[in-house]
Amino acid sequence: MRRWLQLIAFLAFSVGGGALIGSLNAPDDWYRHLAKPWFTPPGWLFAPVWTVLYVLIGVAGWRAWRSGSTPLLTAWFIQLGLNFLWPSIFFSAHSPLVALVVIVGLLAAVLVFLVRVKARDRVAFWCFVPYAVWVAFAALLNGSIVWLN
Protein backbone atom coordinates (compact mmCIF):
# COMPACT_ATOMS: atom_id res chain seq x y z
CA MET A 1 0.00 0.00 0.00
CA ARG A 2 2.83 2.41 0.86
CA ARG A 3 4.46 2.14 -2.57
CA TRP A 4 1.17 3.00 -4.30
CA LEU A 5 0.79 6.06 -2.10
CA GLN A 6 4.31 7.08 -3.10
CA LEU A 7 3.39 6.66 -6.78
CA ILE A 8 0.28 8.79 -6.27
CA ALA A 9 2.42 11.44 -4.57
CA PHE A 10 4.90 11.52 -7.48
CA LEU A 11 2.05 11.69 -10.01
CA ALA A 12 0.32 14.46 -8.06
CA PHE A 13 3.58 16.40 -7.80
CA SER A 14 4.50 16.12 -11.48
CA VAL A 15 1.03 16.33 -13.08
CA GLY A 16 -0.36 18.78 -10.53
CA GLY A 17 2.76 20.92 -10.54
CA GLY A 18 2.82 20.98 -14.34
CA ALA A 19 -0.87 21.93 -14.49
CA LEU A 20 -0.38 24.69 -11.93
CA ILE A 21 2.69 26.11 -13.68
CA GLY A 22 0.91 25.92 -17.03
CA SER A 23 -2.18 27.71 -15.75
CA LEU A 24 -0.11 30.45 -14.12
CA ASN A 25 1.97 31.02 -17.28
CA ALA A 26 -0.49 30.65 -20.14
CA PRO A 27 0.33 32.11 -23.56
CA ASP A 28 -0.90 35.69 -23.90
CA ASP A 29 -1.16 38.36 -26.61
CA TRP A 30 2.62 38.78 -26.59
CA TYR A 31 3.04 35.12 -27.58
CA ARG A 32 0.24 35.24 -30.14
CA HIS A 33 1.98 38.13 -31.92
CA LEU A 34 5.40 36.48 -32.12
CA ALA A 35 6.63 35.20 -35.45
CA LYS A 36 6.65 31.41 -35.16
CA PRO A 37 8.11 28.71 -37.40
CA TRP A 38 5.90 26.69 -39.71
CA PHE A 39 6.24 23.59 -37.53
CA THR A 40 4.64 25.20 -34.45
CA PRO A 41 1.99 22.77 -33.17
CA PRO A 42 -1.56 24.00 -32.64
CA GLY A 43 -2.20 25.36 -29.16
CA TRP A 44 -4.72 22.66 -28.25
CA LEU A 45 -2.03 19.98 -28.56
CA PHE A 46 0.15 21.15 -25.68
CA ALA A 47 -2.15 20.27 -22.75
CA PRO A 48 -2.75 16.62 -23.72
CA VAL A 49 0.90 16.06 -24.65
CA TRP A 50 2.16 17.55 -21.40
CA THR A 51 -0.41 15.62 -19.36
CA VAL A 52 0.86 12.32 -20.76
CA LEU A 53 4.48 13.42 -20.35
CA TYR A 54 3.93 14.49 -16.73
CA VAL A 55 2.40 11.08 -15.95
CA LEU A 56 5.48 9.41 -17.46
CA ILE A 57 7.77 11.82 -15.59
CA GLY A 58 5.95 11.01 -12.35
CA VAL A 59 6.28 7.25 -12.89
CA ALA A 60 10.00 7.63 -13.65
CA GLY A 61 10.48 9.80 -10.55
CA TRP A 62 8.71 7.24 -8.38
CA ARG A 63 10.89 4.48 -9.77
CA ALA A 64 14.00 6.61 -9.14
CA TRP A 65 12.80 7.13 -5.56
CA ARG A 66 12.27 3.40 -5.07
CA SER A 67 15.73 2.65 -6.45
CA GLY A 68 17.34 4.52 -3.58
CA SER A 69 19.82 6.18 -5.96
CA THR A 70 20.53 9.72 -4.80
CA PRO A 71 22.25 10.75 -8.07
CA LEU A 72 19.29 9.46 -10.08
CA LEU A 73 16.72 11.19 -7.90
CA THR A 74 18.79 14.39 -7.94
CA ALA A 75 18.80 14.34 -11.76
CA TRP A 76 15.03 13.82 -11.72
CA PHE A 77 14.42 16.79 -9.42
CA ILE A 78 16.79 19.05 -11.39
CA GLN A 79 15.03 18.33 -14.68
CA LEU A 80 11.61 18.90 -13.10
CA GLY A 81 12.76 22.18 -11.57
CA LEU A 82 14.00 23.41 -14.97
CA ASN A 83 10.79 22.13 -16.56
CA PHE A 84 8.70 24.16 -14.10
CA LEU A 85 10.95 27.23 -14.53
CA TRP A 86 10.79 27.45 -18.33
CA PRO A 87 7.15 28.63 -18.78
CA SER A 88 7.63 31.47 -16.30
CA ILE A 89 10.63 32.76 -18.20
CA PHE A 90 9.19 32.31 -21.68
CA PHE A 91 5.50 33.18 -21.26
CA SER A 92 5.42 35.44 -18.20
CA ALA A 93 8.79 37.19 -18.35
CA HIS A 94 8.60 37.32 -22.19
CA SER A 95 12.24 36.31 -22.46
CA PRO A 96 12.68 33.69 -25.19
CA LEU A 97 16.48 33.94 -25.18
CA VAL A 98 16.81 33.23 -21.45
CA ALA A 99 14.14 30.52 -21.84
CA LEU A 100 16.28 28.95 -24.58
CA VAL A 101 19.19 28.69 -22.15
CA VAL A 102 16.87 27.07 -19.59
CA ILE A 103 15.41 24.57 -22.06
CA VAL A 104 18.86 23.55 -23.30
CA GLY A 105 19.75 22.95 -19.65
CA LEU A 106 16.51 21.00 -19.27
CA LEU A 107 17.37 18.83 -22.25
CA ALA A 108 20.82 18.18 -20.77
CA ALA A 109 19.25 17.23 -17.42
CA VAL A 110 16.80 14.87 -19.15
CA LEU A 111 19.69 13.24 -21.02
CA VAL A 112 21.68 12.90 -17.78
CA PHE A 113 18.69 11.15 -16.20
CA LEU A 114 18.43 8.83 -19.21
CA VAL A 115 22.12 7.92 -19.03
CA ARG A 116 21.95 7.30 -15.28
CA VAL A 117 18.76 5.24 -15.42
CA LYS A 118 19.40 3.16 -18.54
CA ALA A 119 21.25 0.27 -16.90
CA ARG A 120 19.25 0.49 -13.67
CA ASP A 121 15.59 0.69 -14.74
CA ARG A 122 14.32 0.15 -18.29
CA VAL A 123 10.77 1.27 -17.44
CA ALA A 124 11.96 4.63 -16.12
CA PHE A 125 14.28 4.93 -19.13
CA TRP A 126 11.46 4.41 -21.62
CA CYS A 127 9.18 6.76 -19.67
CA PHE A 128 11.75 9.50 -20.36
CA VAL A 129 12.40 8.81 -24.05
CA PRO A 130 9.23 10.58 -25.34
CA TYR A 131 9.94 13.40 -22.90
CA ALA A 132 13.47 13.81 -24.29
CA VAL A 133 12.11 13.91 -27.84
CA TRP A 134 9.48 16.50 -26.89
CA VAL A 135 11.97 18.69 -25.00
CA ALA A 136 14.37 18.54 -27.97
CA PHE A 137 11.51 19.62 -30.24
CA ALA A 138 10.52 22.38 -27.79
CA ALA A 139 14.12 23.61 -27.71
CA LEU A 140 14.12 23.77 -31.51
CA LEU A 141 10.83 25.67 -31.42
CA ASN A 142 12.14 28.05 -28.73
CA GLY A 143 15.34 28.62 -30.71
CA SER A 144 13.37 29.28 -33.88
CA ILE A 145 11.25 31.87 -32.08
CA VAL A 146 14.41 33.61 -30.86
CA TRP A 147 15.76 33.57 -34.43
CA LEU A 148 12.55 34.89 -36.01
CA ASN A 149 11.99 37.65 -33.48
C-alpha positions as protocol buffer text, in pm:
chain_id: "A"
residue {
  index: 1
  type: MET
  ca { x: 0 y: 0 z: 0 }
}
residue {
  index: 2
  type: ARG
  ca { x: 283 y: 241 z: 86 }
}
residue {
  index: 3
  type: ARG
  ca { x: 446 y: 214 z: -257 }
}
residue {
  index: 4
  type: TRP
  ca { x: 117 y: 300 z: -430 }
}
residue {
  index: 5
  type: LEU
  ca { x: 79 y: 606 z: -210 }
}
residue {
  index: 6
  type: GLN
  ca { x: 431 y: 708 z: -310 }
}
residue {
  index: 7
  type: LEU
  ca { x: 339 y: 666 z: -678 }
}
residue {
  index: 8
  type: ILE
  ca { x: 28 y: 879 z: -627 }
}
residue {
  index: 9
  type: ALA
  ca { x: 242 y: 1144 z: -457 }
}
residue {
  index: 10
  type: PHE
  ca { x: 490 y: 1152 z: -748 }
}
residue {
  index: 11
  type: LEU
  ca { x: 205 y: 1169 z: -1001 }
}
residue {
  index: 12
  type: ALA
  ca { x: 32 y: 1446 z: -806 }
}
residue {
  index: 13
  type: PHE
  ca { x: 358 y: 1640 z: -780 }
}
residue {
  index: 14
  type: SER
  ca { x: 450 y: 1612 z: -1148 }
}
residue {
  index: 15
  type: VAL
  ca { x: 103 y: 1633 z: -1308 }
}
residue {
  index: 16
  type: GLY
  ca { x: -36 y: 1878 z: -1053 }
}
residue {
  index: 17
  type: GLY
  ca { x: 276 y: 2092 z: -1054 }
}
residue {
  index: 18
  type: GLY
  ca { x: 282 y: 2098 z: -1434 }
}
residue {
  index: 19
  type: ALA
  ca { x: -87 y: 2193 z: -1449 }
}
residue {
  index: 20
  type: LEU
  ca { x: -38 y: 2469 z: -1193 }
}
residue {
  index: 21
  type: ILE
  ca { x: 269 y: 2611 z: -1368 }
}
residue {
  index: 22
  type: GLY
  ca { x: 91 y: 2592 z: -1703 }
}
residue {
  index: 23
  type: SER
  ca { x: -218 y: 2771 z: -1575 }
}
residue {
  index: 24
  type: LEU
  ca { x: -11 y: 3045 z: -1412 }
}
residue {
  index: 25
  type: ASN
  ca { x: 197 y: 3102 z: -1728 }
}
residue {
  index: 26
  type: ALA
  ca { x: -49 y: 3065 z: -2014 }
}
residue {
  index: 27
  type: PRO
  ca { x: 33 y: 3211 z: -2356 }
}
residue {
  index: 28
  type: ASP
  ca { x: -90 y: 3569 z: -2390 }
}
residue {
  index: 29
  type: ASP
  ca { x: -116 y: 3836 z: -2661 }
}
residue {
  index: 30
  type: TRP
  ca { x: 262 y: 3878 z: -2659 }
}
residue {
  index: 31
  type: TYR
  ca { x: 304 y: 3512 z: -2758 }
}
residue {
  index: 32
  type: ARG
  ca { x: 24 y: 3524 z: -3014 }
}
residue {
  index: 33
  type: HIS
  ca { x: 198 y: 3813 z: -3192 }
}
residue {
  index: 34
  type: LEU
  ca { x: 540 y: 3648 z: -3212 }
}
residue {
  index: 35
  type: ALA
  ca { x: 663 y: 3520 z: -3545 }
}
residue {
  index: 36
  type: LYS
  ca { x: 665 y: 3141 z: -3516 }
}
residue {
  index: 37
  type: PRO
  ca { x: 811 y: 2871 z: -3740 }
}
residue {
  index: 38
  type: TRP
  ca { x: 590 y: 2669 z: -3971 }
}
residue {
  index: 39
  type: PHE
  ca { x: 624 y: 2359 z: -3753 }
}
residue {
  index: 40
  type: THR
  ca { x: 464 y: 2520 z: -3445 }
}
residue {
  index: 41
  type: PRO
  ca { x: 199 y: 2277 z: -3317 }
}
residue {
  index: 42
  type: PRO
  ca { x: -156 y: 2400 z: -3264 }
}
residue {
  index: 43
  type: GLY
  ca { x: -220 y: 2536 z: -2916 }
}
residue {
  index: 44
  type: TRP
  ca { x: -472 y: 2266 z: -2825 }
}
residue {
  index: 45
  type: LEU
  ca { x: -203 y: 1998 z: -2856 }
}
residue {
  index: 46
  type: PHE
  ca { x: 15 y: 2115 z: -2568 }
}
residue {
  index: 47
  type: ALA
  ca { x: -215 y: 2027 z: -2275 }
}
residue {
  index: 48
  type: PRO
  ca { x: -275 y: 1662 z: -2372 }
}
residue {
  index: 49
  type: VAL
  ca { x: 90 y: 1606 z: -2465 }
}
residue {
  index: 50
  type: TRP
  ca { x: 216 y: 1755 z: -2140 }
}
residue {
  index: 51
  type: THR
  ca { x: -41 y: 1562 z: -1936 }
}
residue {
  index: 52
  type: VAL
  ca { x: 86 y: 1232 z: -2076 }
}
residue {
  index: 53
  type: LEU
  ca { x: 448 y: 1342 z: -2035 }
}
residue {
  index: 54
  type: TYR
  ca { x: 393 y: 1449 z: -1673 }
}
residue {
  index: 55
  type: VAL
  ca { x: 240 y: 1108 z: -1595 }
}
residue {
  index: 56
  type: LEU
  ca { x: 548 y: 941 z: -1746 }
}
residue {
  index: 57
  type: ILE
  ca { x: 777 y: 1182 z: -1559 }
}
residue {
  index: 58
  type: GLY
  ca { x: 595 y: 1101 z: -1235 }
}
residue {
  index: 59
  type: VAL
  ca { x: 628 y: 725 z: -1289 }
}
residue {
  index: 60
  type: ALA
  ca { x: 1000 y: 763 z: -1365 }
}
residue {
  index: 61
  type: GLY
  ca { x: 1048 y: 980 z: -1055 }
}
residue {
  index: 62
  type: TRP
  ca { x: 871 y: 724 z: -838 }
}
residue {
  index: 63
  type: ARG
  ca { x: 1089 y: 448 z: -977 }
}
residue {
  index: 64
  type: ALA
  ca { x: 1400 y: 661 z: -914 }
}
residue {
  index: 65
  type: TRP
  ca { x: 1280 y: 713 z: -556 }
}
residue {
  index: 66
  type: ARG
  ca { x: 1227 y: 340 z: -507 }
}
residue {
  index: 67
  type: SER
  ca { x: 1573 y: 265 z: -645 }
}
residue {
  index: 68
  type: GLY
  ca { x: 1734 y: 452 z: -358 }
}
residue {
  index: 69
  type: SER
  ca { x: 1982 y: 618 z: -596 }
}
residue {
  index: 70
  type: THR
  ca { x: 2053 y: 972 z: -480 }
}
residue {
  index: 71
  type: PRO
  ca { x: 2225 y: 1075 z: -807 }
}
residue {
  index: 72
  type: LEU
  ca { x: 1929 y: 946 z: -1008 }
}
residue {
  index: 73
  type: LEU
  ca { x: 1672 y: 1119 z: -790 }
}
residue {
  index: 74
  type: THR
  ca { x: 1879 y: 1439 z: -794 }
}
residue {
  index: 75
  type: ALA
  ca { x: 1880 y: 1434 z: -1176 }
}
residue {
  index: 76
  type: TRP
  ca { x: 1503 y: 1382 z: -1172 }
}
residue {
  index: 77
  type: PHE
  ca { x: 1442 y: 1679 z: -942 }
}
residue {
  index: 78
  type: ILE
  ca { x: 1679 y: 1905 z: -1139 }
}
residue {
  index: 79
  type: GLN
  ca { x: 1503 y: 1833 z: -1468 }
}
residue {
  index: 80
  type: LEU
  ca { x: 1161 y: 1890 z: -1310 }
}
residue {
  index: 81
  type: GLY
  ca { x: 1276 y: 2218 z: -1157 }
}
residue {
  index: 82
  type: LEU
  ca { x: 1400 y: 2341 z: -1497 }
}
residue {
  index: 83
  type: ASN
  ca { x: 1079 y: 2213 z: -1656 }
}
residue {
  index: 84
  type: PHE
  ca { x: 870 y: 2416 z: -1410 }
}
residue {
  index: 85
  type: LEU
  ca { x: 1095 y: 2723 z: -1453 }
}
residue {
  index: 86
  type: TRP
  ca { x: 1079 y: 2745 z: -1833 }
}
residue {
  index: 87
  type: PRO
  ca { x: 715 y: 2863 z: -1878 }
}
residue {
  index: 88
  type: SER
  ca { x: 763 y: 3147 z: -1630 }
}
residue {
  index: 89
  type: ILE
  ca { x: 1063 y: 3276 z: -1820 }
}
residue {
  index: 90
  type: PHE
  ca { x: 919 y: 3231 z: -2168 }
}
residue {
  index: 91
  type: PHE
  ca { x: 550 y: 3318 z: -2126 }
}
residue {
  index: 92
  type: SER
  ca { x: 542 y: 3544 z: -1820 }
}
residue {
  index: 93
  type: ALA
  ca { x: 879 y: 3719 z: -1835 }
}
residue {
  index: 94
  type: HIS
  ca { x: 860 y: 3732 z: -2219 }
}
residue {
  index: 95
  type: SER
  ca { x: 1224 y: 3631 z: -2246 }
}
residue {
  index: 96
  type: PRO
  ca { x: 1268 y: 3369 z: -2519 }
}
residue {
  index: 97
  type: LEU
  ca { x: 1648 y: 3394 z: -2518 }
}
residue {
  index: 98
  type: VAL
  ca { x: 1681 y: 3323 z: -2145 }
}
residue {
  index: 99
  type: ALA
  ca { x: 1414 y: 3052 z: -2184 }
}
residue {
  index: 100
  type: LEU
  ca { x: 1628 y: 2895 z: -2458 }
}
residue {
  index: 101
  type: VAL
  ca { x: 1919 y: 2869 z: -2215 }
}
residue {
  index: 102
  type: VAL
  ca { x: 1687 y: 2707 z: -1959 }
}
residue {
  index: 103
  type: ILE
  ca { x: 1541 y: 2457 z: -2206 }
}
residue {
  index: 104
  type: VAL
  ca { x: 1886 y: 2355 z: -2330 }
}
residue {
  index: 105
  type: GLY
  ca { x: 1975 y: 2295 z: -1965 }
}
residue {
  index: 106
  type: LEU
  ca { x: 1651 y: 2100 z: -1927 }
}
residue {
  index: 107
  type: LEU
  ca { x: 1737 y: 1883 z: -2225 }
}
residue {
  index: 108
  type: ALA
  ca { x: 2082 y: 1818 z: -2077 }
}
residue {
  index: 109
  type: ALA
  ca { x: 1925 y: 1723 z: -1742 }
}
residue {
  index: 110
  type: VAL
  ca { x: 1680 y: 1487 z: -1915 }
}
residue {
  index: 111
  type: LEU
  ca { x: 1969 y: 1324 z: -2102 }
}
residue {
  index: 112
  type: VAL
  ca { x: 2168 y: 1290 z: -1778 }
}
residue {
  index: 113
  type: PHE
  ca { x: 1869 y: 1115 z: -1620 }
}
residue {
  index: 114
  type: LEU
  ca { x: 1843 y: 883 z: -1921 }
}
residue {
  index: 115
  type: VAL
  ca { x: 2212 y: 792 z: -1903 }
}
residue {
  index: 116
  type: ARG
  ca { x: 2195 y: 730 z: -1528 }
}
residue {
  index: 117
  type: VAL
  ca { x: 1876 y: 524 z: -1542 }
}
residue {
  index: 118
  type: LYS
  ca { x: 1940 y: 316 z: -1854 }
}
residue {
  index: 119
  type: ALA
  ca { x: 2125 y: 27 z: -1690 }
}
residue {
  index: 120
  type: ARG
  ca { x: 1925 y: 49 z: -1367 }
}
residue {
  index: 121
  type: ASP
  ca { x: 1559 y: 69 z: -1474 }
}
residue {
  index: 122
  type: ARG
  ca { x: 1432 y: 15 z: -1829 }
}
residue {
  index: 123
  type: VAL
  ca { x: 1077 y: 127 z: -1744 }
}
residue {
  index: 124
  type: ALA
  ca { x: 1196 y: 463 z: -1612 }
}
residue {
  index: 125
  type: PHE
  ca { x: 1428 y: 493 z: -1913 }
}
residue {
  index: 126
  type: TRP
  ca { x: 1146 y: 441 z: -2162 }
}
residue {
  index: 127
  type: CYS
  ca { x: 918 y: 676 z: -1967 }
}
residue {
  index: 128
  type: PHE
  ca { x: 1175 y: 950 z: -2036 }
}
residue {
  index: 129
  type: VAL
  ca { x: 1240 y: 881 z: -2405 }
}
residue {
  index: 130
  type: PRO
  ca { x: 923 y: 1058 z: -2534 }
}
residue {
  index: 131
  type: TYR
  ca { x: 994 y: 1340 z: -2290 }
}
residue {
  index: 132
  type: ALA
  ca { x: 1347 y: 1381 z: -2429 }
}
residue {
  index: 133
  type: VAL
  ca { x: 1211 y: 1391 z: -2784 }
}
residue {
  index: 134
  type: TRP
  ca { x: 948 y: 1650 z: -2689 }
}
residue {
  index: 135
  type: VAL
  ca { x: 1197 y: 1869 z: -2500 }
}
residue {
  index: 136
  type: ALA
  ca { x: 1437 y: 1854 z: -2797 }
}
residue {
  index: 137
  type: PHE
  ca { x: 1151 y: 1962 z: -3024 }
}
residue {
  index: 138
  type: ALA
  ca { x: 1052 y: 2238 z: -2779 }
}
residue {
  index: 139
  type: ALA
  ca { x: 1412 y: 2361 z: -2771 }
}
residue {
  index: 140
  type: LEU
  ca { x: 1412 y: 2377 z: -3151 }
}
residue {
  index: 141
  type: LEU
  ca { x: 1083 y: 2567 z: -3142 }
}
residue {
  index: 142
  type: ASN
  ca { x: 1214 y: 2805 z: -2873 }
}
residue {
  index: 143
  type: GLY
  ca { x: 1534 y: 2862 z: -3071 }
}
residue {
  index: 144
  type: SER
  ca { x: 1337 y: 2928 z: -3388 }
}
residue {
  index: 145
  type: ILE
  ca { x: 1125 y: 3187 z: -3208 }
}
residue {
  index: 146
  type: VAL
  ca { x: 1441 y: 3361 z: -3086 }
}
residue {
  index: 147
  type: TRP
  ca { x: 1576 y: 3357 z: -3443 }
}
residue {
  index: 148
  type: LEU
  ca { x: 1255 y: 3489 z: -3601 }
}
residue {
  index: 149
  type: ASN
  ca { x: 1199 y: 3765 z: -3348 }
}
